[in-house]
Amino acid sequence: MEKSNDSSEYGFILVGFSDRPRLELVLFVVNFTLYSVAVLGNSTIILVCILDPRLHTPMYFFLANLSFLDLCFSTSCIPQMLVNLWGPDKTISYAGCAVQLFSFLCVGSVECILLAVMAYDRFAAVCRPLHYLVIVHPQLCLRLVAVAWGSGLVNAIVMSPLAMTLSRCGRRRVNHFLCEMPALIKMACVDARAVEMLAFTFAILIVLLPLALILVSYGHIAAAVLKIRSAAGRRKAFNTCSSHLTVVSLFYGSIIYMYMQPGNSASQDQGKFLTLFYNLVTPMLNPLVYTLRNKEIKGALKRVLGRERKTQNWK
């Protein structure tokens, strides 16, 4: 008699882009390049924020955490995808799939909440500049980051086992390049509506509620900026928020476009490319956005690099 859920013994097959073999080599080269840039860029921002004392402020504390999350987000699935793109083997073990799903859910949830925390930080900086360091003190920063990580862990701890233990009646083919929860739920051969409803509830709390807080924060910021009389003052206030607003638009724009469409209006391939966008392209672009549009980061990079050159010359 066939086992009802032999995926736990044999693992899963990540279909990915195997129906387009000519595309796989191109995707491997492109994704390897983007992943390398993402790792280099985010690692650089983390090191600069740690090494330069001038960046030991709430804004750059949150930015370093965002870069760390982007590293974890991409690393949770891109290396496995590169292995599957390179050769004919498309399998992933059951344990590997479980770890990938847990990491993806946890880190993605933390990033949603951290972006809301960063929006609050920008609100305090623009709307309460004289009291900024009193409002956003180090203890509050640590608590807010702890809440973000705690919420992400709760989401992953609750949803990962539910998605992984659904009966699949021997089905092993995941129509995606990673073990994503919607793809795993679609494979179930039992009624999974309760799991879907719980996932929808978590999505409201972790995706839509932080987005609402971001919009409220930027609504207050926009009102405060419009009250500034000088053009230079308005430009300075806008520059303070522009990088974060760009990152929010990239991250939330792709997620909302993918998950908020009715029914099956988005094709399977479109869903894969959108997932690839917010899982790889966005983490790659975030360091570039903050580096190109932030004078303090540029200055810190020059100071750190200059310090290293002096050390090498002294040796």
C-alpha positions as CSV (number, residue, x, y, z in Angstrom):
1,M,0.0,0.0,0.0
2,E,1.4,3.4,-0.9
3,K,2.3,5.7,1.9
4,S,-0.1,8.7,2.3
5,N,2.7,11.2,2.6
6,D,6.0,9.7,1.4
7,S,7.5,13.2,0.9
8,S,8.8,13.0,4.4
9,E,10.9,10.0,3.4
10,Y,12.0,10.9,-0.2
11,G,11.8,14.7,-0.1
12,F,10.4,17.0,-2.7
13,I,11.1,17.9,-6.4
14,L,11.3,21.6,-7.0
15,V,10.0,22.1,-10.5
16,G,11.3,25.6,-10.8
17,F,12.0,26.5,-14.4
18,S,12.7,22.9,-15.5
19,D,10.0,23.2,-18.2
20,R,12.3,25.8,-19.9
21,P,15.8,24.2,-20.0
22,R,17.2,26.9,-22.2
23,L,16.3,29.5,-19.7
24,E,17.9,27.7,-16.8
25,L,21.5,28.5,-17.8
26,V,20.7,32.2,-18.3
27,L,18.9,32.3,-14.9
28,F,21.8,30.6,-13.2
29,V,24.3,33.3,-14.5
30,V,21.9,36.2,-13.7
31,N,20.9,34.9,-10.3
32,F,24.4,34.0,-9.3
33,T,25.5,37.5,-10.3
34,L,22.7,39.2,-8.4
35,Y,23.1,37.0,-5.4
36,S,26.9,37.9,-5.2
37,V,26.1,41.6,-5.5
38,A,23.4,41.2,-2.7
39,V,25.8,39.4,-0.4
40,L,28.6,41.9,-1.1
41,G,26.4,45.0,-0.8
42,N,24.6,44.0,2.4
43,S,27.7,42.7,4.1
44,T,29.4,46.1,3.3
45,I,26.6,48.1,4.8
46,I,26.6,45.9,8.0
47,L,30.4,46.3,8.4
48,V,30.3,50.1,7.7
49,C,27.5,50.6,10.3
50,I,29.5,48.6,12.8
51,L,33.0,50.1,12.1
52,D,32.1,53.8,11.7
53,P,31.2,55.4,15.1
54,R,29.3,58.2,13.3
55,L,26.7,55.7,12.1
56,H,25.9,54.4,15.6
57,T,22.5,56.0,15.5
58,P,19.0,54.5,15.5
59,M,18.6,54.9,11.7
60,Y,21.7,53.0,10.9
61,F,21.1,50.4,13.6
62,F,17.8,49.6,11.8
63,L,19.6,49.7,8.4
64,A,22.2,47.2,9.5
65,N,19.4,44.9,10.7
66,L,17.6,45.3,7.3
67,S,20.8,44.3,5.5
68,F,21.2,41.3,7.7
69,L,17.6,40.3,7.0
70,D,18.2,40.7,3.3
71,L,21.2,38.4,3.5
72,C,19.1,35.8,5.4
73,F,16.2,36.2,3.0
74,S,18.2,35.5,-0.1
75,T,20.3,32.8,1.4
76,S,17.2,30.9,2.6
77,C,16.5,29.8,-1.0
78,I,18.9,31.2,-3.7
79,P,21.8,28.7,-3.1
80,Q,19.4,25.8,-3.4
81,M,17.9,27.3,-6.5
82,L,21.4,27.7,-8.1
83,V,22.1,24.1,-7.4
84,N,18.9,23.0,-9.1
85,L,19.4,25.3,-12.0
86,W,23.0,24.0,-12.6
87,G,22.2,20.3,-13.0
88,P,19.4,17.8,-13.6
89,D,18.8,17.1,-9.9
90,K,15.8,19.2,-8.8
91,T,15.3,17.4,-5.4
92,I,15.4,18.9,-1.9
93,S,15.2,16.8,1.2
94,Y,12.1,17.0,3.5
95,A,14.3,18.5,6.3
96,G,15.8,21.0,3.8
97,C,12.3,22.0,2.6
98,A,11.2,22.5,6.2
99,V,14.2,24.7,7.0
100,Q,13.7,26.7,3.9
101,L,10.0,27.3,4.6
102,F,10.7,28.2,8.2
103,S,13.5,30.6,7.3
104,F,11.5,32.2,4.4
105,L,8.4,32.7,6.7
106,C,10.4,34.0,9.6
107,V,12.7,36.4,7.8
108,G,10.0,37.7,5.4
109,S,7.7,38.5,8.4
110,V,10.5,40.2,10.3
111,E,11.3,42.4,7.3
112,C,7.7,43.5,6.9
113,I,7.6,44.7,10.6
114,L,11.1,46.2,10.5
115,L,10.2,48.4,7.5
116,A,7.3,49.7,9.7
117,V,9.7,50.3,12.5
118,M,12.0,52.2,10.2
119,A,9.0,54.3,9.0
120,Y,8.3,55.2,12.7
121,D,12.0,56.2,13.0
122,R,11.7,58.5,10.0
123,F,8.5,59.9,11.4
124,A,10.2,60.8,14.7
125,A,13.2,62.3,12.9
126,V,11.1,64.6,10.6
127,C,8.1,65.4,12.9
128,R,9.9,65.5,16.3
129,P,13.5,66.5,15.4
130,L,14.3,68.2,18.7
131,H,13.1,65.1,20.7
132,Y,14.3,62.5,18.3
133,L,17.1,61.0,20.4
134,V,14.8,61.0,23.5
135,I,12.0,59.2,21.6
136,V,14.0,56.7,19.7
137,H,16.5,55.8,22.4
138,P,18.7,52.6,22.3
139,Q,16.5,50.6,24.6
140,L,13.4,51.3,22.4
141,C,15.4,50.3,19.3
142,L,16.3,47.0,20.8
143,R,12.7,46.3,21.9
144,L,11.3,47.1,18.5
145,V,13.8,44.8,16.7
146,A,13.0,42.1,19.3
147,V,9.3,42.5,18.7
148,A,9.9,42.2,14.9
149,W,12.0,39.0,15.4
150,G,9.6,37.6,17.9
151,S,6.6,38.1,15.6
152,G,8.5,36.5,12.7
153,L,9.4,33.5,14.8
154,V,5.8,33.0,16.0
155,N,4.6,33.1,12.4
156,A,7.2,30.5,11.3
157,I,6.7,28.3,14.3
158,V,2.9,28.1,13.8
159,M,2.7,27.9,10.0
160,S,5.7,25.8,9.0
161,P,4.6,22.6,10.8
162,L,1.0,23.0,9.6
163,A,2.1,23.4,6.0
164,M,4.7,20.6,6.2
165,T,2.4,18.0,7.8
166,L,-0.5,18.3,5.4
167,S,-1.3,14.9,3.8
168,R,-0.1,15.0,0.1
169,C,-0.9,11.4,-0.9
170,G,2.5,10.8,-2.3
171,R,2.7,14.1,-4.3
172,R,6.3,15.4,-4.3
173,R,6.4,18.0,-7.2
174,V,6.5,21.6,-5.9
175,N,5.6,23.9,-8.7
176,H,8.1,26.5,-7.6
177,F,11.8,27.0,-7.1
178,L,11.5,27.1,-3.3
179,C,9.3,25.5,-0.6
180,E,6.8,28.4,-0.4
181,M,3.7,27.9,1.7
182,P,1.1,28.5,-1.0
183,A,2.7,26.0,-3.3
184,L,2.9,23.4,-0.5
185,I,-0.7,24.0,0.5
186,K,-1.9,23.5,-3.1
187,M,-0.2,20.0,-3.1
188,A,-2.5,18.8,-0.2
189,C,-5.0,16.0,-0.9
190,V,-7.1,17.0,2.1
191,D,-9.2,20.0,3.0
192,A,-6.6,22.8,3.8
193,R,-9.1,25.7,4.2
194,A,-8.3,26.0,7.9
195,V,-4.6,26.3,7.2
196,E,-5.3,28.9,4.5
197,M,-7.5,30.9,6.8
198,L,-4.8,31.0,9.5
199,A,-2.2,32.0,6.9
200,F,-4.5,34.8,5.7
201,T,-4.9,36.0,9.3
202,F,-1.2,36.1,9.8
203,A,-0.8,37.9,6.5
204,I,-3.2,40.7,7.7
205,L,-1.2,41.0,11.0
206,I,2.3,40.8,9.5
207,V,1.9,42.3,6.0
208,L,-1.1,44.6,5.9
209,L,-1.0,46.0,9.5
210,P,2.7,47.1,9.1
211,L,1.9,48.6,5.7
212,A,-0.9,50.6,7.3
213,L,1.5,51.9,9.9
214,I,4.0,52.8,7.2
215,L,1.3,54.8,5.3
216,V,0.2,56.6,8.5
217,S,3.8,57.5,9.3
218,Y,4.4,58.9,5.8
219,G,1.1,60.7,5.9
220,H,2.3,62.6,9.0
221,I,5.7,63.1,7.4
222,A,4.2,64.5,4.2
223,A,2.0,66.9,6.3
224,A,5.1,68.1,8.2
225,V,7.2,68.5,5.1
226,L,4.5,70.7,3.4
227,K,4.6,73.0,6.4
228,I,8.3,73.7,5.9
229,R,8.7,77.0,4.2
230,S,12.1,76.8,2.7
231,A,12.8,74.6,-0.4
232,A,16.1,73.5,1.1
233,G,14.4,72.3,4.3
234,R,11.8,70.4,2.3
235,R,14.5,68.8,0.2
236,K,16.5,67.8,3.3
237,A,13.4,66.2,4.9
238,F,12.6,64.4,1.7
239,N,16.1,63.0,1.4
240,T,15.9,61.7,4.9
241,C,13.0,59.4,3.9
242,S,13.5,58.8,0.2
243,S,15.8,55.7,0.5
244,H,13.4,54.0,2.9
245,L,10.4,54.9,0.9
246,T,12.0,53.4,-2.2
247,V,12.8,50.2,-0.4
248,V,9.3,49.9,1.0
249,S,7.8,50.5,-2.5
250,L,10.0,47.7,-4.0
251,F,9.3,45.2,-1.3
252,Y,5.6,45.7,-0.7
253,G,4.8,46.5,-4.3
254,S,5.9,43.1,-5.5
255,I,4.3,41.2,-2.6
256,I,0.9,43.0,-3.0
257,Y,0.9,42.6,-6.7
258,M,1.6,38.9,-6.3
259,Y,-0.6,37.9,-3.4
260,M,-3.5,40.4,-3.6
261,Q,-4.7,39.4,-7.1
262,P,-8.1,37.6,-7.2
263,G,-8.1,33.9,-8.0
264,N,-5.6,32.6,-10.4
265,S,-5.2,35.8,-12.4
266,A,-1.4,35.6,-12.1
267,S,0.3,32.7,-14.0
268,Q,2.6,30.2,-12.4
269,D,5.6,31.7,-14.2
270,Q,4.6,35.2,-13.2
271,G,4.4,34.1,-9.6
272,K,7.9,32.5,-9.7
273,F,9.5,35.7,-11.3
274,L,7.7,37.9,-8.7
275,T,9.0,35.8,-5.9
276,L,12.4,35.9,-7.4
277,F,12.1,39.7,-7.5
278,Y,11.4,40.3,-3.8
279,N,13.6,37.5,-2.7
280,L,16.7,38.4,-4.8
281,V,16.4,41.7,-6.8
282,T,15.1,43.7,-3.8
283,P,17.9,42.6,-1.4
284,M,20.4,43.4,-4.2
285,L,18.9,46.9,-4.8
286,N,18.5,47.9,-1.2
287,P,22.3,48.5,-0.5
288,L,22.6,50.4,-3.8
289,V,19.6,52.6,-2.9
290,Y,21.0,53.5,0.5
291,T,24.6,53.9,-0.8
292,L,23.8,56.0,-3.9
293,R,21.3,58.3,-2.1
294,N,22.9,58.6,1.3
295,K,25.9,61.0,1.8
296,E,26.6,59.6,5.3
297,I,27.0,56.1,4.0
298,K,29.3,57.3,1.2
299,G,31.3,59.3,3.7
300,A,31.5,56.3,6.0
301,L,32.7,54.0,3.2
302,K,35.5,56.5,2.3
303,R,36.5,56.8,6.0
304,V,36.6,53.0,6.5
305,L,38.4,52.4,3.2
306,G,40.9,55.2,4.0
307,R,41.5,53.8,7.4
308,E,42.3,50.4,5.9
309,R,44.7,51.9,3.4
310,K,46.5,53.8,6.1
311,T,46.8,50.5,8.1
312,Q,48.2,48.6,5.1
313,N,50.7,51.4,4.3
314,W,51.8,51.5,8.0
315,K,52.4,47.7,7.9
